[in-house]
Amino acid sequence: MAESFSLQNVLDTFKSSLSENKEIYIQYYIAGWKELVSFMNSLGTVFSFISKDAVNKIQILENLQAGESGSHYLTVQSMVKYELENELVDLTKRSSHPESGCRTLLRLHRALLWLELFLERLRTSTEESKTSVMCSDAYNESLAQHHAWIIRKATGVAFCALPGRDSFFQVMNAGSEQEVVALLGEALALISEVHQITEDLYGQNNLLELP
Ligand code: 1PX
């Protein structure tokens, strides 16, 4: 699995997720996450509790896509419209729809901000920069505010087990350091576009704090 990972694959899947009129295809959005999860799995078992949760979220969305209302789960936009119109979203507390597509995708959406902040740090880092510090800074600026203390604690422990900057550059499979930095720039533009579109859509529909 580790050898099949490449930053280019991640870039390509997120690119495919954007339709011409800037809707986001859930299938490719999920495919992007699967790439990232396969990379995370290659880092070792300290990260399993993180990848398990990501896989679980991916699975919920895949089940919705494969279900009888699957056609409504083509894009994030069509999902939001369908679930809201049919009152399939728990808006204030989890009750009859604890695993709506909207709340599930929101968790991945928040994690995408972490990824954006982390990759930006990696892109502008120097040889002395520590991945654990870049990772936890990015985490504290994004996901941490949505996580309970126990999760933040466990996450902090996992970050200490991260490989160094060199390994990250290698694993991205994109050539020399300059080439990796260039590709990171390209990937970041796309990831931030996908993130912004989702953020705007969720913001307009008051979905950013779904329980
Ligand atoms: C080239 C570099 C690529 C790095 C790829 C790393 C991919 C990371 C994928 C992380 C996906 C995490 C999804 C987390 C979703 C979440 O926030 N879930 C929580 C809330 O869900 P709930 O259903 O309860 O409302 C849930 O409680 C989380 C549990 C697990 C802990 C999540 C910690 C996330 C840390 C993200 C940083 C990952 C560091 C990986 C190092 C490379």
Residues whose N, C-alpha, C, O or C-beta is under 5 A from the ligand:
A	BS01	1PX	L36 M40 F49 I50 D53 A54 R107 A111 T155
